Amino acid sequence: MSTRTAEEITSAFHRAVQAAVWAPSVHNTQPWSFTLDGPELALRADSGRKLRLGDTMGREMLISCGAALMNVRLALRVLGCQPQVRVLPDPDRPALLATVRMGEAVAADEHTRLLHAEIERRRTHRAGFTELPVADPLLEAFVSQASAEGARLTPVRSEAAVRVIAGLTGAAQDVQSQDRMFTLEMIRWAQPPGSSRREGVPAQGYPRQPGRTSPYFAQRDYAHGHPWGSDTDQSGSTSTGTVAVLTTPGDSRQDWLVAGQALQRVLLHASAYDVSAAFHTQALEMFHLREFLRQELLSGEYPQMIMRLGFSVDEGEGIRRPVTEVKQERRTA
Ligand SMILES: Cc1cc2nc3c(=O)[nH]c(=O)nc-3n(C[C@H](O)[C@H](O)[C@H](O)COP(=O)(O)O)c2cc1C
């Protein structure tokens, strides 16, 4: 095994965190923190950023952190090492989600480079898609990416099942929008135009007048009555795209981290082929609706993400907190 200097390790971990912050996270809460401790990088959940009402168990927070962990792994692979990852290494420290060390030197393969190149380019879509369908071989490739991480991505082929998922999304969105406390929690992460905050969903992150898909998949109401949103004309893009559900066999913290890594791997592979994802996770935040989906449509597997996949005209820019805000170094005396 090659010996690395402390400077080389610090520099590699810095680049890994630079990549990590571009992971998707629920409402762009970016609920992670990283600590450099000698040869080890620790990933922790930042529970102050958890959605207390929308995400009582911290499931979406851990999916977000899992996606960030995938970026760390890819960044280290591209720097020429096989990362050694321990997930949930210490039961007495539940906030410690993973530790990562730089393992043996090994050159990155082409696919790893392909995924890595998409980390900053990938964006969440919040409108209809163009009419161009996602071809079956590409969908199969997405399914393989998820299964390589231990999760299952199921493209929903039945029109009736797509209508059921759209209906559950609409029901959840309607219930949540009636709930004042829930709305206030979401508004905290919705940024007005011109905001300089580097977190939350910016007003340019969704079109002001999105084309309406059929069946209609309700979007989160980030504008909550304001004329916010980008001027991008998405009115001609009204295709639903391919609806897909990411599931895991269990529903533990370990499963959520698996789901996050699988999600990010699917999204990066999709992005490399110009396929974007729109998320509709409202129904998964309501126990009974999630259970209904699990039992009636998903053969008992636990739904972790609901998405639509398709081609879009143009995506906005992403915003993230600077690395200095999420990374600290533990100095040993
Ligand atoms: C667990 C999870 C749930 C999400 N749920 C939704 C959702 O219901 N609606 C939505 O528009 N975006 C959703 N997103 C996407 C985030 O809002 C998005 O990742 C974040 O704003 C950062 O933007 P970016 O993905 O374009 O970089 C979700 C992301 C994650 C990881």
Ligand as a Chemical Component Dictionary entry (heavy atoms), coordinates in Angstrom:
data_LIG
# 
_chem_comp.id                   LIG 
_chem_comp.type                 NON-POLYMER 
_chem_comp.pdbx_formal_charge   0 
_chem_comp.three_letter_code    LIG 
# 
loop_
_chem_comp_atom.comp_id 
_chem_comp_atom.atom_id 
_chem_comp_atom.alt_atom_id 
_chem_comp_atom.type_symbol 
_chem_comp_atom.charge 
_chem_comp_atom.model_Cartn_x 
_chem_comp_atom.model_Cartn_y 
_chem_comp_atom.model_Cartn_z 
_chem_comp_atom.pdbx_ordinal 
LIG C1  C1  C 0 -34.780 12.987 0.526  1  
LIG C2  C2  C 0 -35.074 14.056 -0.509 2  
LIG C3  C3  C 0 -36.391 14.454 -0.745 3  
LIG C4  C4  C 0 -36.669 15.433 -1.717 4  
LIG N1  N1  N 0 -37.978 15.775 -1.949 5  
LIG C5  C5  C 0 -38.250 16.711 -2.894 6  
LIG C6  C6  C 0 -39.603 17.059 -3.221 7  
LIG O1  O1  O 0 -40.560 16.490 -2.688 8  
LIG N2  N2  N 0 -39.819 18.033 -4.151 9  
LIG C7  C7  C 0 -38.780 18.672 -4.774 10 
LIG O2  O2  O 0 -39.034 19.548 -5.604 11 
LIG N3  N3  N 0 -37.490 18.345 -4.521 12 
LIG C8  C8  C 0 -37.209 17.387 -3.594 13 
LIG N4  N4  N 0 -35.904 17.044 -3.344 14 
LIG C9  C9  C 0 -34.807 17.732 -4.078 15 
LIG C10 C10 C 0 -34.171 18.844 -3.266 16 
LIG O3  O3  O 0 -35.068 19.911 -3.096 17 
LIG C11 C11 C 0 -32.887 19.291 -3.983 18 
LIG O4  O4  O 0 -31.971 18.234 -3.985 19 
LIG C12 C12 C 0 -32.223 20.492 -3.316 20 
LIG O5  O5  O 0 -33.055 21.625 -3.396 21 
LIG C13 C13 C 0 -30.878 20.829 -3.972 22 
LIG O6  O6  O 0 -31.044 21.167 -5.331 23 
LIG P1  P1  P 0 -30.339 20.351 -6.495 24 
LIG O7  O7  O 0 -30.774 18.907 -6.350 25 
LIG O8  O8  O 0 -30.832 20.981 -7.763 26 
LIG O9  O9  O 0 -28.862 20.466 -6.337 27 
LIG C14 C14 C 0 -35.603 16.046 -2.421 28 
LIG C15 C15 C 0 -34.279 15.630 -2.184 29 
LIG C16 C16 C 0 -34.013 14.628 -1.254 30 
LIG C17 C17 C 0 -32.593 14.179 -1.038 31 
# 
loop_
_chem_comp_bond.comp_id 
_chem_comp_bond.atom_id_1 
_chem_comp_bond.atom_id_2 
_chem_comp_bond.value_order 
_chem_comp_bond.pdbx_ordinal 
LIG C1  C2  SING 1  
LIG C2  C3  SING 2  
LIG C2  C16 DOUB 3  
LIG C3  C4  DOUB 4  
LIG C4  N1  SING 5  
LIG C4  C14 SING 6  
LIG N1  C5  DOUB 7  
LIG C5  C6  SING 8  
LIG C5  C8  SING 9  
LIG C6  O1  DOUB 10 
LIG C6  N2  SING 11 
LIG N2  C7  SING 12 
LIG C7  O2  DOUB 13 
LIG C7  N3  SING 14 
LIG N3  C8  DOUB 15 
LIG C8  N4  SING 16 
LIG N4  C9  SING 17 
LIG N4  C14 SING 18 
LIG C9  C10 SING 19 
LIG C10 O3  SING 20 
LIG C10 C11 SING 21 
LIG C11 O4  SING 22 
LIG C11 C12 SING 23 
LIG C12 O5  SING 24 
LIG C12 C13 SING 25 
LIG C13 O6  SING 26 
LIG O6  P1  SING 27 
LIG P1  O7  DOUB 28 
LIG P1  O8  SING 29 
LIG P1  O9  SING 30 
LIG C14 C15 DOUB 31 
LIG C15 C16 SING 32 
LIG C16 C17 SING 33 
# 
